[in-house]
Amino acid sequence: MEKEWQIWSNEHRAWWMPYRHGYTKSRGLAGLYSFEEASEICANANQFLADDQPPNETMLPYVKP
């Protein structure tokens, strides 16, 4: 089974919702993304950052509550 990922937005201080539809403060309501999709989202969001800047978006493995 493929591991699922969630995306935290440092820019919005919230989790990405399912299907890239907004943000939520609740990790339980956050979307689950494949590694490939989460990597693409984070790479696109962080592509213009300077080396000393923290990432706008970061992916974390989903941990079942």
PDB file with one MODEL, atoms N, CA, C and O in Angstrom:
MODEL        1
ATOM      1  N   MET A   1       0.839  -1.184   0.000  1.00  0.00           N
ATOM      2  CA  MET A   1       0.000   0.000   0.000  1.00  0.00           C
ATOM      3  C   MET A   1       0.883   1.246   0.000  1.00  0.00           C
ATOM      4  O   MET A   1       1.880   1.321   0.718  1.00  0.00           O
ATOM      5  N   GLU A   2       0.498   2.209  -0.812  1.00  0.00           N
ATOM      6  CA  GLU A   2       1.269   3.446  -0.909  1.00  0.00           C
ATOM      7  C   GLU A   2       1.027   4.310   0.323  1.00  0.00           C
ATOM      8  O   GLU A   2      -0.103   4.453   0.789  1.00  0.00           O
ATOM      9  N   LYS A   3       2.091   4.873   0.830  1.00  0.00           N
ATOM     10  CA  LYS A   3       1.987   5.774   1.984  1.00  0.00           C
ATOM     11  C   LYS A   3       1.286   7.057   1.564  1.00  0.00           C
ATOM     12  O   LYS A   3       1.494   7.549   0.454  1.00  0.00           O
ATOM     13  N   GLU A   4       0.468   7.590   2.437  1.00  0.00           N
ATOM     14  CA  GLU A   4      -0.238   8.830   2.154  1.00  0.00           C
ATOM     15  C   GLU A   4       0.446   9.982   2.880  1.00  0.00           C
ATOM     16  O   GLU A   4       1.080   9.801   3.919  1.00  0.00           O
ATOM     17  N   TRP A   5       0.300  11.165   2.305  1.00  0.00           N
ATOM     18  CA  TRP A   5       0.973  12.347   2.804  1.00  0.00           C
ATOM     19  C   TRP A   5      -0.020  13.481   3.015  1.00  0.00           C
ATOM     20  O   TRP A   5      -1.041  13.570   2.333  1.00  0.00           O
ATOM     21  N   GLN A   6       0.297  14.339   3.964  1.00  0.00           N
ATOM     22  CA  GLN A   6      -0.458  15.559   4.192  1.00  0.00           C
ATOM     23  C   GLN A   6       0.490  16.733   3.980  1.00  0.00           C
ATOM     24  O   GLN A   6       1.708  16.598   4.098  1.00  0.00           O
ATOM     25  N   ILE A   7      -0.089  17.882   3.665  1.00  0.00           N
ATOM     26  CA  ILE A   7       0.726  19.053   3.361  1.00  0.00           C
ATOM     27  C   ILE A   7       0.401  20.174   4.339  1.00  0.00           C
ATOM     28  O   ILE A   7      -0.752  20.577   4.495  1.00  0.00           O
ATOM     29  N   TRP A   8       1.450  20.663   4.993  1.00  0.00           N
ATOM     30  CA  TRP A   8       1.321  21.797   5.902  1.00  0.00           C
ATOM     31  C   TRP A   8       1.780  23.048   5.166  1.00  0.00           C
ATOM     32  O   TRP A   8       2.841  23.052   4.542  1.00  0.00           O
ATOM     33  N   SER A   9       0.986  24.102   5.240  1.00  0.00           N
ATOM     34  CA  SER A   9       1.328  25.373   4.634  1.00  0.00           C
ATOM     35  C   SER A   9       1.852  26.320   5.706  1.00  0.00           C
ATOM     36  O   SER A   9       1.091  26.777   6.558  1.00  0.00           O
ATOM     37  N   ASN A  10       3.137  26.613   5.666  1.00  0.00           N
ATOM     38  CA  ASN A  10       3.704  27.623   6.555  1.00  0.00           C
ATOM     39  C   ASN A  10       3.167  29.001   6.185  1.00  0.00           C
ATOM     40  O   ASN A  10       2.994  29.865   7.044  1.00  0.00           O
ATOM     41  N   GLU A  11       2.909  29.192   4.913  1.00  0.00           N
ATOM     42  CA  GLU A  11       2.399  30.469   4.418  1.00  0.00           C
ATOM     43  C   GLU A  11       1.011  30.773   5.006  1.00  0.00           C
ATOM     44  O   GLU A  11       0.738  31.911   5.389  1.00  0.00           O
ATOM     45  N   HIS A  12       0.141  29.766   5.078  1.00  0.00           N
ATOM     46  CA  HIS A  12      -1.230  29.955   5.562  1.00  0.00           C
ATOM     47  C   HIS A  12      -1.427  29.445   6.992  1.00  0.00           C
ATOM     48  O   HIS A  12      -2.503  29.608   7.566  1.00  0.00           O
ATOM     49  N   ARG A  13      -0.393  28.831   7.563  1.00  0.00           N
ATOM     50  CA  ARG A  13      -0.461  28.272   8.920  1.00  0.00           C
ATOM     51  C   ARG A  13      -1.633  27.301   9.063  1.00  0.00           C
ATOM     52  O   ARG A  13      -2.386  27.351  10.036  1.00  0.00           O
ATOM     53  N   ALA A  14      -1.770  26.411   8.068  1.00  0.00           N
ATOM     54  CA  ALA A  14      -2.884  25.471   8.041  1.00  0.00           C
ATOM     55  C   ALA A  14      -2.542  24.286   7.134  1.00  0.00           C
ATOM     56  O   ALA A  14      -1.568  24.317   6.382  1.00  0.00           O
ATOM     57  N   TRP A  15      -3.369  23.244   7.225  1.00  0.00           N
ATOM     58  CA  TRP A  15      -3.222  22.043   6.393  1.00  0.00           C
ATOM     59  C   TRP A  15      -3.977  22.210   5.077  1.00  0.00           C
ATOM     60  O   TRP A  15      -4.999  22.895   5.019  1.00  0.00           O
ATOM     61  N   TRP A  16      -3.466  21.583   4.031  1.00  0.00           N
ATOM     62  CA  TRP A  16      -4.181  21.568   2.760  1.00  0.00           C
ATOM     63  C   TRP A  16      -5.403  20.667   2.903  1.00  0.00           C
ATOM     64  O   TRP A  16      -5.322  19.582   3.480  1.00  0.00           O
ATOM     65  N   MET A  17      -6.528  21.121   2.376  1.00  0.00           N
ATOM     66  CA  MET A  17      -7.761  20.338   2.355  1.00  0.00           C
ATOM     67  C   MET A  17      -7.692  19.312   1.213  1.00  0.00           C
ATOM     68  O   MET A  17      -6.814  19.401   0.354  1.00  0.00           O
ATOM     69  N   PRO A  18      -8.611  18.343   1.201  1.00  0.00           N
ATOM     70  CA  PRO A  18      -8.638  17.384   0.084  1.00  0.00           C
ATOM     71  C   PRO A  18      -8.833  18.083  -1.265  1.00  0.00           C
ATOM     72  O   PRO A  18      -9.472  19.131  -1.358  1.00  0.00           O
ATOM     73  N   TYR A  19      -8.272  17.477  -2.292  1.00  0.00           N
ATOM     74  CA  TYR A  19      -8.413  17.951  -3.674  1.00  0.00           C
ATOM     75  C   TYR A  19      -7.908  19.378  -3.885  1.00  0.00           C
ATOM     76  O   TYR A  19      -8.335  20.064  -4.813  1.00  0.00           O
ATOM     77  N   ARG A  20      -6.997  19.819  -3.018  1.00  0.00           N
ATOM     78  CA  ARG A  20      -6.399  21.155  -3.142  1.00  0.00           C
ATOM     79  C   ARG A  20      -7.427  22.273  -2.970  1.00  0.00           C
ATOM     80  O   ARG A  20      -7.260  23.361  -3.521  1.00  0.00           O
ATOM     81  N   HIS A  21      -8.481  22.008  -2.213  1.00  0.00           N
ATOM     82  CA  HIS A  21      -9.564  22.989  -2.041  1.00  0.00           C
ATOM     83  C   HIS A  21      -9.453  23.711  -0.712  1.00  0.00           C
ATOM     84  O   HIS A  21     -10.216  23.430   0.213  1.00  0.00           O
ATOM     85  N   GLY A  22      -8.517  24.633  -0.608  1.00  0.00           N
ATOM     86  CA  GLY A  22      -8.412  25.470   0.574  1.00  0.00           C
ATOM     87  C   GLY A  22      -7.571  24.862   1.690  1.00  0.00           C
ATOM     88  O   GLY A  22      -6.783  23.941   1.475  1.00  0.00           O
ATOM     89  N   TYR A  23      -7.764  25.411   2.895  1.00  0.00           N
ATOM     90  CA  TYR A  23      -6.940  25.071   4.044  1.00  0.00           C
ATOM     91  C   TYR A  23      -7.812  24.825   5.270  1.00  0.00           C
ATOM     92  O   TYR A  23      -8.942  25.305   5.349  1.00  0.00           O
ATOM     93  N   THR A  24      -7.273  24.074   6.223  1.00  0.00           N
ATOM     94  CA  THR A  24      -7.972  23.819   7.469  1.00  0.00           C
ATOM     95  C   THR A  24      -6.972  23.832   8.617  1.00  0.00           C
ATOM     96  O   THR A  24      -5.812  23.459   8.440  1.00  0.00           O
ATOM     97  N   LYS A  25      -7.416  24.256   9.780  1.00  0.00           N
ATOM     98  CA  LYS A  25      -6.565  24.224  10.975  1.00  0.00           C
ATOM     99  C   LYS A  25      -6.536  22.819  11.593  1.00  0.00           C
ATOM    100  O   LYS A  25      -5.679  22.527  12.426  1.00  0.00           O
ATOM    101  N   SER A  26      -7.465  21.957  11.189  1.00  0.00           N
ATOM    102  CA  SER A  26      -7.586  20.616  11.759  1.00  0.00           C
ATOM    103  C   SER A  26      -6.857  19.582  10.906  1.00  0.00           C
ATOM    104  O   SER A  26      -7.183  19.399   9.734  1.00  0.00           O
ATOM    105  N   ARG A  27      -5.871  18.909  11.493  1.00  0.00           N
ATOM    106  CA  ARG A  27      -5.163  17.878  10.735  1.00  0.00           C
ATOM    107  C   ARG A  27      -6.100  16.737  10.358  1.00  0.00           C
ATOM    108  O   ARG A  27      -5.902  16.083   9.334  1.00  0.00           O
ATOM    109  N   GLY A  28      -7.123  16.494  11.183  1.00  0.00           N
ATOM    110  CA  GLY A  28      -8.087  15.445  10.883  1.00  0.00           C
ATOM    111  C   GLY A  28      -8.913  15.716   9.636  1.00  0.00           C
ATOM    112  O   GLY A  28      -9.448  14.783   9.037  1.00  0.00           O
ATOM    113  N   LEU A  29      -9.024  16.971   9.238  1.00  0.00           N
ATOM    114  CA  LEU A  29      -9.776  17.343   8.034  1.00  0.00           C
ATOM    115  C   LEU A  29      -8.877  17.548   6.820  1.00  0.00           C
ATOM    116  O   LEU A  29      -9.364  17.813   5.721  1.00  0.00           O
ATOM    117  N   ALA A  30      -7.574  17.428   7.017  1.00  0.00           N
ATOM    118  CA  ALA A  30      -6.616  17.649   5.928  1.00  0.00           C
ATOM    119  C   ALA A  30      -6.724  16.558   4.873  1.00  0.00           C
ATOM    120  O   ALA A  30      -7.123  15.428   5.155  1.00  0.00           O
ATOM    121  N   GLY A  31      -6.359  16.927   3.657  1.00  0.00           N
ATOM    122  CA  GLY A  31      -6.378  15.973   2.552  1.00  0.00           C
ATOM    123  C   GLY A  31      -5.234  14.988   2.631  1.00  0.00           C
ATOM    124  O   GLY A  31      -4.228  15.236   3.295  1.00  0.00           O
ATOM    125  N   LEU A  32      -5.396  13.870   1.947  1.00  0.00           N
ATOM    126  CA  LEU A  32      -4.349  12.854   1.822  1.00  0.00           C
ATOM    127  C   LEU A  32      -3.905  12.826   0.369  1.00  0.00           C
ATOM    128  O   LEU A  32      -4.727  12.745  -0.544  1.00  0.00           O
ATOM    129  N   TYR A  33      -2.608  12.892   0.168  1.00  0.00           N
ATOM    130  CA  TYR A  33      -2.036  12.969  -1.171  1.00  0.00           C
ATOM    131  C   TYR A  33      -1.009  11.863  -1.372  1.00  0.00           C
ATOM    132  O   TYR A  33      -0.373  11.412  -0.419  1.00  0.00           O
ATOM    133  N   SER A  34      -0.853  11.433  -2.614  1.00  0.00           N
ATOM    134  CA  SER A  34       0.208  10.481  -2.932  1.00  0.00           C
ATOM    135  C   SER A  34       1.548  11.205  -2.792  1.00  0.00           C
ATOM    136  O   SER A  34       1.602  12.435  -2.763  1.00  0.00           O
ATOM    137  N   PHE A  35       2.613  10.435  -2.707  1.00  0.00           N
ATOM    138  CA  PHE A  35       3.952  11.026  -2.617  1.00  0.00           C
ATOM    139  C   PHE A  35       4.215  11.918  -3.823  1.00  0.00           C
ATOM    140  O   PHE A  35       4.740  13.022  -3.683  1.00  0.00           O
ATOM    141  N   GLU A  36       3.851  11.438  -5.001  1.00  0.00           N
ATOM    142  CA  GLU A  36       4.106  12.196  -6.221  1.00  0.00           C
ATOM    143  C   GLU A  36       3.358  13.527  -6.236  1.00  0.00           C
ATOM    144  O   GLU A  36       3.929  14.560  -6.588  1.00  0.00           O
ATOM    145  N   GLU A  37       2.066  13.500  -5.850  1.00  0.00           N
ATOM    146  CA  GLU A  37       1.283  14.732  -5.865  1.00  0.00           C
ATOM    147  C   GLU A  37       1.774  15.713  -4.801  1.00  0.00           C
ATOM    148  O   GLU A  37       1.903  16.906  -5.075  1.00  0.00           O
ATOM    149  N   ALA A  38       2.046  15.225  -3.601  1.00  0.00           N
ATOM    150  CA  ALA A  38       2.543  16.095  -2.528  1.00  0.00           C
ATOM    151  C   ALA A  38       3.896  16.698  -2.901  1.00  0.00           C
ATOM    152  O   ALA A  38       4.145  17.876  -2.644  1.00  0.00           O
ATOM    153  N   SER A  39       4.754  15.904  -3.499  1.00  0.00           N
ATOM    154  CA  SER A  39       6.067  16.401  -3.936  1.00  0.00           C
ATOM    155  C   SER A  39       5.922  17.503  -4.973  1.00  0.00           C
ATOM    156  O   SER A  39       6.625  18.512  -4.922  1.00  0.00           O
ATOM    157  N   GLU A  40       5.004  17.306  -5.916  1.00  0.00           N
ATOM    158  CA  GLU A  40       4.768  18.301  -6.954  1.00  0.00           C
ATOM    159  C   GLU A  40       4.231  19.607  -6.362  1.00  0.00           C
ATOM    160  O   GLU A  40       4.689  20.691  -6.722  1.00  0.00           O
ATOM    161  N   ILE A  41       3.268  19.499  -5.461  1.00  0.00           N
ATOM    162  CA  ILE A  41       2.694  20.686  -4.821  1.00  0.00           C
ATOM    163  C   ILE A  41       3.774  21.470  -4.085  1.00  0.00           C
ATOM    164  O   ILE A  41       3.878  22.687  -4.236  1.00  0.00           O
ATOM    165  N   CYS A  42       4.569  20.774  -3.294  1.00  0.00           N
ATOM    166  CA  CYS A  42       5.609  21.440  -2.506  1.00  0.00           C
ATOM    167  C   CYS A  42       6.704  22.022  -3.385  1.00  0.00           C
ATOM    168  O   CYS A  42       7.183  23.128  -3.136  1.00  0.00           O
ATOM    169  N   ALA A  43       7.101  21.284  -4.410  1.00  0.00           N
ATOM    170  CA  ALA A  43       8.141  21.784  -5.314  1.00  0.00           C
ATOM    171  C   ALA A  43       7.680  23.064  -6.014  1.00  0.00           C
ATOM    172  O   ALA A  43       8.444  24.022  -6.129  1.00  0.00           O
ATOM    173  N   ASN A  44       6.442  23.076  -6.475  1.00  0.00           N
ATOM    174  CA  ASN A  44       5.917  24.273  -7.147  1.00  0.00           C
ATOM    175  C   ASN A  44       5.815  25.452  -6.186  1.00  0.00           C
ATOM    176  O   ASN A  44       6.140  26.580  -6.554  1.00  0.00           O
ATOM    177  N   ALA A  45       5.369  25.201  -4.968  1.00  0.00           N
ATOM    178  CA  ALA A  45       5.197  26.277  -3.986  1.00  0.00           C
ATOM    179  C   ALA A  45       6.528  26.843  -3.498  1.00  0.00           C
ATOM    180  O   ALA A  45       6.605  28.003  -3.094  1.00  0.00           O
ATOM    181  N   ASN A  46       7.556  26.033  -3.537  1.00  0.00           N
ATOM    182  CA  ASN A  46       8.843  26.432  -2.962  1.00  0.00           C
ATOM    183  C   ASN A  46       9.911  26.761  -4.003  1.00  0.00           C
ATOM    184  O   ASN A  46      11.064  26.999  -3.643  1.00  0.00           O
ATOM    185  N   GLN A  47       9.555  26.779  -5.266  1.00  0.00           N
ATOM    186  CA  GLN A  47      10.566  26.886  -6.322  1.00  0.00           C
ATOM    187  C   GLN A  47      11.332  28.206  -6.360  1.00  0.00           C
ATOM    188  O   GLN A  47      12.454  28.246  -6.866  1.00  0.00           O
ATOM    189  N   PHE A  48      10.761  29.270  -5.846  1.00  0.00           N
ATOM    190  CA  PHE A  48      11.439  30.572  -5.938  1.00  0.00           C
ATOM    191  C   PHE A  48      12.008  31.054  -4.607  1.00  0.00           C
ATOM    192  O   PHE A  48      12.361  32.225  -4.471  1.00  0.00           O
ATOM    193  N   LEU A  49      12.098  30.168  -3.638  1.00  0.00           N
ATOM    194  CA  LEU A  49      12.625  30.550  -2.330  1.00  0.00           C
ATOM    195  C   LEU A  49      14.141  30.713  -2.364  1.00  0.00           C
ATOM    196  O   LEU A  49      14.841  30.001  -3.085  1.00  0.00           O
ATOM    197  N   ALA A  50      14.626  31.645  -1.587  1.00  0.00           N
ATOM    198  CA  ALA A  50      16.072  31.766  -1.392  1.00  0.00           C
ATOM    199  C   ALA A  50      16.534  30.638  -0.471  1.00  0.00           C
ATOM    200  O   ALA A  50      15.733  30.062   0.265  1.00  0.00           O
ATOM    201  N   ASP A  51      17.808  30.332  -0.516  1.00  0.00           N
ATOM    202  CA  ASP A  51      18.356  29.225   0.273  1.00  0.00           C
ATOM    203  C   ASP A  51      18.128  29.393   1.774  1.00  0.00           C
ATOM    204  O   ASP A  51      18.025  28.398   2.491  1.00  0.00           O
ATOM    205  N   ASP A  52      18.048  30.615   2.257  1.00  0.00           N
ATOM    206  CA  ASP A  52      17.895  30.844   3.702  1.00  0.00           C
ATOM    207  C   ASP A  52      16.436  30.988   4.147  1.00  0.00           C
ATOM    208  O   ASP A  52      16.179  31.251   5.322  1.00  0.00           O
ATOM    209  N   GLN A  53      15.478  30.821   3.232  1.00  0.00           N
ATOM    210  CA  GLN A  53      14.064  30.934   3.580  1.00  0.00           C
ATOM    211  C   GLN A  53      13.469  29.569   3.940  1.00  0.00           C
ATOM    212  O   GLN A  53      13.832  28.557   3.340  1.00  0.00           O
ATOM    213  N   PRO A  54      12.561  29.538   4.912  1.00  0.00           N
ATOM    214  CA  PRO A  54      11.867  28.280   5.207  1.00  0.00           C
ATOM    215  C   PRO A  54      10.877  27.972   4.086  1.00  0.00           C
ATOM    216  O   PRO A  54      10.445  28.885   3.382  1.00  0.00           O
ATOM    217  N   PRO A  55      10.513  26.712   3.909  1.00  0.00           N
ATOM    218  CA  PRO A  55       9.585  26.371   2.829  1.00  0.00           C
ATOM    219  C   PRO A  55       8.184  26.936   3.084  1.00  0.00           C
ATOM    220  O   PRO A  55       7.745  27.049   4.228  1.00  0.00           O
ATOM    221  N   ASN A  56       7.494  27.288   1.994  1.00  0.00           N
ATOM    222  CA  ASN A  56       6.098  27.711   2.096  1.00  0.00           C
ATOM    223  C   ASN A  56       5.216  26.515   2.438  1.00  0.00           C
ATOM    224  O   ASN A  56       4.305  26.617   3.260  1.00  0.00           O
ATOM    225  N   GLU A  57       5.496  25.385   1.803  1.00  0.00           N
ATOM    226  CA  GLU A  57       4.705  24.170   1.981  1.00  0.00           C
ATOM    227  C   GLU A  57       5.663  23.012   2.270  1.00  0.00           C
ATOM    228  O   GLU A  57       6.765  22.950   1.727  1.00  0.00           O
ATOM    229  N   THR A  58       5.222  22.106   3.130  1.00  0.00           N
ATOM    230  CA  THR A  58       6.031  20.934   3.441  1.00  0.00           C
ATOM    231  C   THR A  58       5.124  19.722   3.577  1.00  0.00           C
ATOM    232  O   THR A  58       3.990  19.849   4.040  1.00  0.00           O
ATOM    233  N   MET A  59       5.602  18.557   3.184  1.00  0.00           N
ATOM    234  CA  MET A  59       4.810  17.349   3.239  1.00  0.00           C
ATOM    235  C   MET A  59       5.222  16.485   4.422  1.00  0.00           C
ATOM    236  O   MET A  59       6.403  16.362   4.746  1.00  0.00           O
ATOM    237  N   LEU A  60       4.232  15.898   5.049  1.00  0.00           N
ATOM    238  CA  LEU A  60       4.466  15.022   6.207  1.00  0.00           C
ATOM    239  C   LEU A  60       3.710  13.724   5.996  1.00  0.00           C
ATOM    240  O   LEU A  60       2.611  13.736   5.441  1.00  0.00           O
ATOM    241  N   PRO A  61       4.282  12.589   6.432  1.00  0.00           N
ATOM    242  CA  PRO A  61       3.554  11.327   6.292  1.00  0.00           C
ATOM    243  C   PRO A  61       2.294  11.336   7.140  1.00  0.00           C
ATOM    244  O   PRO A  61       2.292  11.835   8.266  1.00  0.00           O
ATOM    245  N   TYR A  62       1.231  10.783   6.593  1.00  0.00           N
ATOM    246  CA  TYR A  62      -0.026  10.670   7.318  1.00  0.00           C
ATOM    247  C   TYR A  62       0.133   9.671   8.455  1.00  0.00           C
ATOM    248  O   TYR A  62       0.628   8.562   8.257  1.00  0.00           O
ATOM    249  N   VAL A  63      -0.286  10.073   9.632  1.00  0.00           N
ATOM    250  CA  VAL A  63      -0.252   9.200  10.815  1.00  0.00           C
ATOM    251  C   VAL A  63      -1.698   8.992  11.246  1.00  0.00           C
ATOM    252  O   VAL A  63      -2.391   9.939  11.620  1.00  0.00           O
ATOM    253  N   LYS A  64      -2.136   7.755  11.189  1.00  0.00           N
ATOM    254  CA  LYS A  64      -3.516   7.455  11.579  1.00  0.00           C
ATOM    255  C   LYS A  64      -3.721   7.772  13.049  1.00  0.00           C
ATOM    256  O   LYS A  64      -2.927   7.353  13.891  1.00  0.00           O
ATOM    257  N   PRO A  65      -4.802   8.523  13.372  1.00  0.00           N
ATOM    258  CA  PRO A  65      -5.053   8.894  14.779  1.00  0.00           C
ATOM    259  C   PRO A  65      -5.416   7.689  15.640  1.00  0.00           C
ATOM    260  O   PRO A  65      -5.655   7.836  16.838  1.00  0.00           O
TER     261      PRO A  65
ENDMDL
END
